[in-house]
């Protein structure tokens, strides 16, 4: 079978959502892993007074692309920014850009996403336009593992929508935002938000519209910090990349080589507690002041206790230290921001699902040793992690001693005061 680098050589790729966090990491991974890709067409809209070219240049000037700049200084010539609005008819493409895309695109990676209720249905426009591309080999759609979170066992198939999709789309054409919000709870059913609901609808649209294409769907779960590139633990905000990109690239390669017309879905998931802890042990964070760990509990009392002891108290003490040394306190603000993000994820971290991953396992077994090459040595940071091993216990001990000391001191003061009265 043709290897992944051999398959990608000379290919023209269309990337949708390249300025998003996931999209720009995908762009870097694509160019660094497969330097013989011929060109990448990036569909970007104008935003905040910036042209598509300026927005793409801003992405490429970030530190994520440092390695690419060092290894291939002319990589920018492969990237073409195309002005496009995904929610508009025919993607608002100019006739010239439309001709370029339809004549030369071989692979489409659709990484764009939105939390607005009626916007994810634009995927129907995407697939319809893809059918016009003359030499298209693969259409890769990035969804979410939680698209069908209303059921506990999730197979690698596309499930039918909860209602007639055509009627829903027709209704959205005349409904205003207020009316949509009024019926939203009944529409989404047992799903936690509209993003998840519209992702499920989008999968069905992709399946129905892409019957004549090689369509693949990748479903990542909660996305965490990078395993290795551009360095271990790298993250751009409170979210980050994961094995999603590797699975997407491998799935595109497998579909392009085998040219199957059967839609394939890939549940890109792991066992959370074990893999989070083991990942931190294998690839510990640099310059951390506390040993990373995970505690799962069903007790709200224990949850708030550990939040206070492990998060808020250390952050408060560190802010005092920063203030005393003439610097601006920032940790309590960071912790507050982090906890708000955690609350948004509470539904997903407080429930469990069983995902079938047979297709993902099959993909990994198709790779040759060179494509599987994954290794990293982090002795120095491991050593640092070992030093931090006892910090939580030391901190808790000190906290107990201080509490006991304050309690005893107050008791003695109260007793002395009572004795003096008598």
BELWO-V855017 format. One record per residue. N is the residue number from 1. RES is the residue in one letter. D_CENTER is the distance of its C-alpha to the mean C-alpha in whole Angstrom. Layout:
# BELWO-V855017
N|RES|D_CENTER  N|RES|D_CENTER
This chain:
# BELWO-V855017
1|X|31  2|X|29  3|X|27  4|X|24  5|X|25  6|X|28  7|X|26  8|X|24  9|X|27  10|X|28  11|X|26  12|X|25  13|X|21  14|X|20  15|X|16  16|X|15  17|X|13  18|X|13  19|X|13  20|X|10  21|X|8  22|X|6  23|X|10  24|X|12  25|X|10  26|X|11  27|X|14  28|X|15  29|X|14  30|X|17  31|X|19  32|X|20  33|X|20  34|X|22  35|X|24  36|X|26  37|X|24  38|X|27  39|X|25  40|X|21  41|X|22  42|X|19  43|X|20  44|X|19  45|X|21  46|X|23  47|X|22  48|X|24  49|X|27  50|X|25  51|X|26  52|X|23  53|X|24  54|X|24  55|X|21  56|X|20  57|X|22  58|X|20  59|X|17  60|X|19  61|X|21  62|X|18  63|X|19  64|X|16  65|X|18  66|X|21  67|X|22  68|X|22  69|X|24  70|X|26  71|X|26  72|X|27  73|X|28  74|X|29  75|X|25  76|X|25  77|X|28  78|X|25  79|X|23  80|X|24  81|X|23  82|X|24  83|X|25  84|X|23  85|X|22  86|X|20  87|X|22  88|X|26  89|X|28  90|X|28  91|X|25  92|X|27  93|X|28  94|X|31  95|X|34  96|X|33  97|X|30  98|X|30  99|X|32  100|X|30  101|X|27  102|X|29  103|X|32  104|X|29  105|X|26  106|X|25  107|X|21  108|X|19  109|X|15  110|X|14  111|X|10  112|X|11  113|X|11  114|X|13  115|X|14  116|X|17  117|X|19  118|X|21  119|X|19  120|X|17  121|X|20  122|X|20  123|X|19  124|X|23  125|X|24  126|X|21  127|X|23  128|X|26  129|X|26  130|X|25  131|X|28  132|X|30  133|X|29  134|X|31  135|X|30  136|X|26  137|X|25  138|X|22  139|X|20  140|X|16  141|X|14  142|X|10  143|X|10  144|X|9  145|X|11  146|X|12  147|X|14  148|X|17  149|X|17  150|X|21  151|X|22  152|X|22  153|X|22  154|X|19  155|X|21  156|X|19  157|X|21  158|X|21  159|X|23  160|X|25  161|X|24  162|X|26  163|X|28  164|X|29  165|X|27  166|X|30  167|X|31  168|X|28  169|X|27  170|X|31  171|X|31  172|X|28  173|X|30  174|X|33  175|X|31  176|X|30  177|X|28  178|X|30  179|X|31  180|X|27  181|X|26  182|X|29  183|X|29  184|X|25  185|X|25  186|X|28  187|X|25  188|X|22  189|X|24  190|X|23  191|X|19  192|X|18  193|X|17  194|X|17  195|X|14  196|X|14  197|X|17  198|X|17  199|X|14  200|X|17  201|X|20  202|X|18  203|X|18  204|X|21  205|X|22  206|X|21  207|X|23  208|X|26  209|X|26  210|X|25  211|X|28  212|X|29  213|X|26  214|X|24  215|X|21  216|X|18  217|X|15  218|X|12  219|X|10  220|X|7  221|X|8  222|X|6  223|X|4  224|X|7  225|X|9  226|X|10  227|X|13  228|X|15  229|X|15  230|X|16  231|X|17  232|X|16  233|X|14  234|X|13  235|X|10  236|X|11  237|X|10  238|X|10  239|X|6  240|X|5  241|X|5  242|X|7  243|X|10  244|X|8  245|X|10  246|X|13  247|X|13  248|X|13  249|X|16  250|X|18  251|X|18  252|X|19  253|X|21  254|X|23  255|X|23  256|X|25  257|X|27  258|X|28  259|X|28  260|X|28  261|X|28  262|X|26  263|X|23  264|X|21  265|X|17  266|X|15  267|X|14  268|X|11  269|X|12  270|X|14  271|X|16  272|X|15  273|X|18  274|X|19  275|X|16  276|X|15  277|X|19  278|X|19  279|X|17  280|X|18  281|X|21  282|X|21  283|X|19  284|X|20  285|X|19  286|X|22  287|X|24  288|X|23  289|X|26  290|X|25  291|X|24  292|X|20  293|X|21  294|X|20  295|X|22  296|X|22  297|X|25  298|X|26  299|X|28  300|X|27  301|X|30  302|X|29  303|X|25  304|X|27  305|X|29  306|X|26  307|X|24  308|X|28  309|X|29  310|X|26  311|X|24  312|X|26  313|X|29  314|X|28  315|X|26  316|X|30  317|X|32  318|X|30  319|X|30  320|X|34  321|X|34  322|X|32  323|X|35  324|X|38  325|X|37  326|X|37  327|X|33  328|X|31  329|X|29  330|X|26  331|X|24  332|X|25  333|X|23  334|X|20  335|X|20  336|X|21  337|X|18  338|X|16  339|X|18  340|X|17  341|X|13  342|X|14  343|X|17  344|X|14  345|X|13  346|X|16  347|X|16  348|X|14  349|X|15  350|X|19  351|X|19  352|X|19  353|X|18  354|X|20  355|X|18  356|X|20  357|X|18  358|X|22  359|X|20  360|X|18  361|X|21  362|X|23  363|X|21  364|X|21  365|X|24  366|X|25  367|X|24  368|X|27  369|X|27  370|X|26  371|X|23  372|X|22  373|X|23  374|X|21  375|X|23  376|X|22  377|X|25  378|X|24  379|X|28  380|X|28  381|X|25  382|X|26  383|X|29  384|X|28  385|X|26  386|X|29  387|X|31  388|X|29  389|X|29  390|X|32  391|X|31  392|X|29  393|X|33  394|X|35  395|X|33  396|X|34  397|X|37  398|X|38  399|X|37  400|X|39  401|X|42  402|X|41  403|X|41  404|X|44  405|X|46  406|X|46  407|X|47  408|X|50  409|X|51  410|X|50  411|X|53  412|X|55  413|X|55  414|X|56  415|X|59  416|X|60  417|X|60  418|X|62  419|X|64  420|X|66  421|X|66  422|X|68
